[in-house]
């Protein structure tokens, strides 16, 4: 959950026995839906955007299943892209919003894309920050590690820490490695520690379920993108060590949207460079989805 900022409302949805915790900030006439990302963190990664926009919009966040104040169901099927998409729709309904601008970071791009493509009447604009989806070529070191994700290794160095067996051996060390890759910028120790603390609120068992969950493939991503008609902004750092910047360029092209490349920025610019990111978001929203 977003911490340190008092919500105007918060509650829990029951989604087939899984609790989904959501918060509402502000009471503006138009809604921003800030989607969850990979369940390795919860919605506090949006803290700076909530504080920046809640004075003009109704800002809605929710913890993705598997972390924060939401439930932790016990099977991979509970973490599919289809399920997260349905969670997002349920939260929009619960927040009493007819439509919203939908913002995503990293893996949340899958659900933002599904919403904009499959429920266009509910999405007035879409923002994709550091999108991580099946488009273009992955980073070679990460792809090599994924190829042996299920296989024990003699040693676990670098991206080989992204491994089912290592997660159960030294989860905190994996978190430190992974979030170090999320924040490639010098001087990011505070942000890395913040994300590690969120990562410690879930377990390797849960995150292994997310890794095994059904998800969108490249053909589905392209098909969905072809149906998106709302205004689109893609923001990507050119030092992203999780999802390569060329992926953001490709997504913007497929969506016929605007692209902003942030120089020397890593995978989480909304946390590492909140003022610069918020200015980019503000400029886009002022044209595509003004607060009144």
C-alpha positions in Angstrom: 0.0 0.0 0.0 1.0 3.6 -0.4 2.4 4.7 2.9 2.9 8.1 4.5 -0.1 9.7 2.6 -3.6 9.5 4.0 -6.1 8.2 1.5 -9.5 9.6 1.1 -10.9 6.1 1.0 -9.6 2.5 1.1 -11.1 -0.9 1.1 -10.7 -4.5 0.1 -12.4 -6.3 -2.8 -13.1 -10.0 -2.7 -12.1 -11.6 -6.1 -13.0 -15.2 -5.9 -11.7 -15.5 -2.4 -8.6 -13.3 -3.0 -8.5 -10.0 -1.2 -7.5 -7.0 -3.4 -6.6 -3.9 -1.3 -7.1 -0.5 -3.0 -6.7 3.1 -2.0 -8.2 6.3 -3.3 -6.5 9.7 -3.0 -8.1 13.0 -3.8 -11.5 13.8 -5.2 -10.9 15.3 -8.6 -13.4 14.9 -11.4 -11.2 12.7 -13.4 -9.4 9.5 -12.4 -5.9 8.2 -12.6 -5.5 4.4 -12.2 -2.0 3.5 -11.1 -1.6 -0.2 -11.8 0.5 -2.6 -9.8 3.6 -4.1 -11.3 5.4 -7.4 -10.6 4.3 -8.7 -7.2 7.8 -8.4 -5.9 6.7 -4.9 -4.8 3.5 -3.3 -3.8 1.8 0.0 -4.7 4.2 2.2 -2.6 6.4 2.4 -5.7 3.8 5.1 -6.8 4.2 7.2 -3.7 5.6 10.3 -5.6 3.0 10.3 -8.3 0.2 10.0 -5.7 1.5 13.1 -3.9 2.0 15.0 -7.1 -1.4 14.4 -8.7 -4.0 13.8 -5.9 -4.7 17.5 -5.6 -6.2 17.6 -9.1 -7.3 14.0 -9.9 -8.9 11.1 -8.1 -5.9 8.8 -7.9 -6.5 5.1 -7.4 -3.9 2.5 -6.5 -4.1 -1.1 -5.6 -1.7 -3.7 -4.3 -1.2 -6.5 -6.8 -2.0 -9.9 -5.5 1.0 -11.4 -3.9 2.2 -8.4 -1.9 1.2 -5.5 0.3 -2.2 -5.7 1.9 -3.6 -7.9 -0.9 -4.0 -11.7 -0.7 -1.4 -14.3 -1.7 -3.2 -17.1 -3.5 -1.3 -20.4 -3.9 -1.1 -21.2 -7.6 0.4 -19.8 -10.8 -3.1 -19.5 -12.4 -3.9 -16.9 -9.7 -1.3 -14.6 -11.1 -2.0 -14.7 -14.9 -2.2 -11.5 -17.0 -6.0 -12.2 -17.4 -6.5 -12.2 -13.6 -4.6 -8.9 -13.1 -6.6 -7.4 -15.9 -9.8 -8.4 -14.2 -8.5 -7.1 -10.8 -7.9 -3.7 -12.4 -11.5 -3.6 -13.8 -12.9 -4.5 -10.5 -10.9 -1.7 -8.8 -12.1 0.8 -11.4 -15.7 -0.2 -10.6 -15.2 -0.1 -6.9 -13.7 3.4 -7.1 -16.9 4.5 -9.0 -15.0 5.7 -12.0 -16.6 5.4 -15.4 -13.2 5.8 -17.1 -9.6 6.7 -16.2 -6.2 7.4 -17.5 -4.2 4.2 -16.8 -0.6 4.4 -15.8 1.8 1.4 -15.6 5.4 0.6 -14.8 7.3 -2.5 -16.0 5.2 -5.6 -16.0 2.1 -3.5 -15.4 2.4 -2.6 -19.1 0.7 -6.0 -19.9 -2.4 -5.1 -18.0 -2.5 -1.4 -19.1 -2.3 -2.7 -22.7 -5.1 -5.1 -22.1 -7.3 -2.5 -20.6 -6.7 0.1 -23.3 -7.3 -2.5 -26.1 -10.1 -4.6 -24.7 -12.0 -2.0 -22.7 -11.5 1.2 -24.6 -14.6 2.8 -23.1 -12.9 2.7 -19.7 -9.5 4.1 -20.7 -9.2 7.7 -21.9 -5.4 7.7 -22.0 -2.5 5.3 -21.3 1.0 5.7 -19.9 3.7 3.0 -20.1 6.8 3.6 -18.0 9.7 1.2 -18.6 7.3 -1.3 -20.2 8.3 -5.0 -19.7 6.4 -7.2 -22.1 7.0 -9.7 -24.9 8.2 -7.2 -27.5 11.6 -7.0 -29.1 14.7 -8.7 -27.8 15.4 -9.1 -24.1 18.7 -8.2 -22.5 21.1 -11.1 -23.4 22.2 -11.8 -19.8 18.7 -11.9 -18.5 17.5 -14.1 -21.3 20.4 -16.6 -20.6 19.4 -16.8 -17.0 15.7 -17.3 -17.8 16.7 -20.3 -20.0 18.1 -22.1 -16.9 15.6 -20.6 -14.3 14.4 -24.1 -13.2 17.9 -25.6 -13.1 20.2 -25.6 -10.1 23.5 -23.9 -10.8 27.0 -24.5 -9.4 27.3 -20.9 -8.6 24.9 -18.0 -8.7 26.6 -14.8 -9.9 25.0 -11.9 -11.7 21.8 -12.7 -13.5 22.1 -16.4 -12.5 20.6 -15.2 -9.2 17.3 -15.0 -11.2 16.8 -18.7 -10.5 14.0 -20.6 -8.7 16.5 -22.5 -6.5 18.5 -19.4 -5.5 15.3 -17.5 -4.5 14.7 -20.2 -1.9 18.4 -20.2 -0.8 18.9 -16.4 -0.3 15.9 -14.3 -1.1 17.3 -11.1 0.4 20.5 -11.4 -1.7 18.4 -11.8 -4.8 16.4 -8.7 -3.9 19.5 -6.7 -3.5 20.8 -7.9 -6.9 17.6 -7.3 -8.7 16.8 -3.9 -7.3 20.4 -2.9 -8.0 19.6 -3.6 -11.6 16.3 -1.6 -11.4 18.3 1.4 -10.1 21.4 1.7 -12.2 22.0 5.3 -11.3 24.8 6.1 -8.9 23.5 7.2 -5.5 20.4 5.0 -5.5 21.0 3.3 -2.2 17.9 4.8 -0.6 15.6 3.7 -3.4 17.2 0.2 -3.5 16.6 -0.2 0.3 13.0 0.9 -0.1 12.3 -1.7 -2.8 14.1 -4.4 -0.8 11.8 -3.8 2.1 8.8 -4.1 -0.2 10.3 -7.3 -1.6 10.6 -8.8 1.9 6.8 -8.5 2.3 6.3 -11.3 -0.2 8.1 -14.7 -0.5 10.0 -16.6 -3.1 7.2 -19.1 -3.3 4.7 -16.4 -4.3 7.1 -14.9 -6.8 7.8 -18.3 -8.3 4.1 -18.6 -8.9 4.2 -15.3 -10.8 7.1 -16.6 -12.9 5.0 -19.7 -13.8 1.8 -17.8 -14.5 0.3 -17.7 -18.0 1.1 -14.4 -19.8 0.9 -12.5 -23.0 3.2 -13.6 -25.9 4.6 -11.3 -28.6 1.8 -12.0 -31.1 -0.8 -11.1 -28.5 1.0 -7.9 -27.5 1.1 -6.8 -31.1 -2.5 -7.7 -31.7 -3.6 -5.8 -28.6 -1.5 -2.8 -29.5 -3.2 -2.6 -32.9 -6.6 -2.0 -31.3 -5.5 0.9 -29.0 -7.1 4.2 -30.0 -6.6 6.4 -26.9 -3.7 8.8 -26.5 -0.5 7.0 -25.4 2.7 8.0 -23.8 5.7 5.7 -23.4 8.5 6.7 -21.0 11.8 4.7 -20.9 15.2 5.3 -19.4 18.1 4.6 -21.8 20.1 3.0 -18.9 17.4 0.5 -18.1 19.0 -2.8 -17.1 15.7 -4.7 -16.8 13.8 -3.9 -19.9 15.8 -2.5 -22.8 14.9 1.0 -24.1 14.4 -0.5 -27.6 11.3 -2.2 -26.2 9.8 1.1 -25.3 10.6 2.5 -28.7 8.8 -0.5 -30.3 5.8 -0.2 -28.1 5.4 3.5 -28.9 5.6 2.6 -32.6 3.0 -0.1 -32.3 0.7 2.1 -30.3 1.3 5.1 -32.5 2.0 7.0 -29.3 4.4 9.6 -27.9 7.9 8.5 -26.7 10.1 10.2 -24.1 13.5 8.6 -23.5 15.0 9.8 -20.2 18.8 10.0 -20.5 20.9 8.1 -17.9 17.7 6.8 -16.2 17.2 3.2 -15.1 14.1 1.1 -14.8 12.2 3.0 -12.1 12.4 6.7 -13.1 9.1 7.4 -11.3 11.0 6.7 -8.0 14.5 7.7 -8.8 13.7 10.9 -10.8 10.2 11.7 -9.6 10.2 15.4 -10.4 11.4 14.9 -13.9 9.0 12.0 -14.4 6.1 13.9 -13.0 6.8 16.8 -15.3 6.7 14.5 -18.3 3.4 13.0 -17.1 1.9 16.4 -16.4 2.7 17.6 -19.9 1.1 14.6 -21.4 -2.0 14.6 -19.2 -2.6 18.3 -19.7 -3.1 17.6 -23.4 -4.6 14.1 -23.3 -6.6 14.0 -20.1 -6.7 17.4 -18.3 -8.0 17.3 -14.7 -11.1 19.4 -15.5 
